[in-house]
Amino acid sequence: MPSAALASLAHTLPQPYWLDSHTKAEDFTRYVGETSCDLVIIGGGFTGLWTALLARQRHPEQRIILLEAQACGGAASGRNGGFCAPSISHGVSNALKRWPQEAETLIRLGRENLDELQHDIDRFGLQVEFERQGKLSVATEPWQVAGLRSLEQKYRRFGIACQYLEGDALKERLDSPLYVAGLFEDNYALLNPAKMAHELRRACLAQGIEIYEHSPVEALQPHADHVALQTAYGRIKSQRVALATNIFSDLLPHLKSTVIPIYDYALTTEPLSQEQLRSIGWTGRYGIADSGNQFHYLRKTADNRILWGGYDAVYPFASRLDEGLTQRPETFVRLAEQFQQTFPQLANVNFSHAWGGIIDSSARTTMFTGSQADGRIAYALGFTGQGVSASRFAGSVLLDLLAGAKTERSSLRMLTRTPVSFPPEPLRYLAVSLAQRGLAQEDRTGKRNLLLKTFDAFGVGFDS
């Protein structure tokens, strides 16, 4: 007889749930021929689409072209959990740890960015299931409880509304035998990532932005007065180019060692009844994440499925990019087992979808930006799993850089200093593997080993 975890996966579809939540097939146009324009954006994920939409607001008369190698939102932007953070720095603790001198600015800009993102959703009528209902962080071990207490103090220092929870107060938010404490932050949002990509695409088209899909750029050639882009079927001369390809950074080879692909995985349950959700104390619409290094994130979908993801973060040798790696049965079984251990009240629930996606991870867990070719080419990458909201901020920075404007955004040390590069193979694989073992050991013992402390000293970290 199969185990309960295996049985729960018997009818699971090997694809993102978000595809079924948004099934409308979209017509596309491939770029062909030769032309010229003011701005080309390469990449049709969140970063590229936001850059295009924000560029139109700054430059109503310019000709703007977006080129996407596949379909808009088909990679990381359409596969993630839809957690929309009030942060551009991978959280308050990361800002304080890595950029203490500008932490207050980073925290403020992150909160403003989420406000502006919600304003744009309303302004452009984006139907993306946006819900700003907060987030609950939970702890299983004493060292994680101490971490939540520390985070509470940091939140209060910066005026971030939050509530520390234990006992019955925690059970009213989430009832699991594993969790002993929680910290609820009021200012956090969720959305449907596939719908977000679709709606941003729609808004861009409505604003007169030309979008060409299945049109990979094969080469970039800077010239004194323009940048030449070569595609399989054509050529474009553009005054400026914004590169929004994240992990697919082949067009700028010197950046390839600054990010690595980390494969992340998720399941969704079948739709749950209100009675089932009340059995685990989860009656609100907030997101949840636990506090381990190997952590889980969970949220409700519009039809009351639970999305349950995380824990396994898999680095493939030689930074291999392969769609086949987004299906990993051993991880799905592990996630199903952990779900049943976390919520024994839902032990008989089946899973409807199972999928994976690539996180473009930098060594300091935050995005970074830069420019080259005398400011004609700008890029942003390294979001490390925190790009749903930060991608909009990145779009504004890219436009600042291309305009040669020194703004508060474009002057941030977090953005202007390129992170430590990952070593070549096989040292890269060894370093990541040893770091992940150390993180797993810290989850068990609460103690950080010498290797991780050394990485900390050099500003190197691993997260998702």
Buried (B, 14 or more C-beta within 10 A) or exposed (E): EEEEBBEBBEEBBEBBBBBBBBEEEEEBEEBEEEBBBBBBBBBBBBBBBBBBBBBBEEBEEBBBBBBBBBBBBBBBBBBBBBBBBBBBBBBBBBBBBBBEEBBBBBBEBBBEBBEBBBEBBEEBEBEBBBBBBBBBBBBBBEBBBBBBEEBBEBBEEBEBEBBBBBEEEBBEBBBBEBBBBBBBBBBBBBBBBBBBBBBBBBBBEEBEBBBBBBBBBEEBEBEEEBBBBEBEEBBBBBBBBBBBBBBBBBBBEEBBBBBBBBBBBBBBBBBBEEEBBEBBBBEBBBBBBBBBBBBBBBBBBEEBBBBBBBBBBBBBEEBEBEEEBBBBEEBBBBBBBBBBEBBEBBEEBEBBBBBBBBBBBBBBBBBBBBBBBEEBBBBBBBBBBBBBBBBBBBBBBBBBBBBEEEEEBBBBEBBBBBBBBBEEEEEBBEBBEBBBEBBEBBBEEEEBBEEBEEBEEEBBBBBB
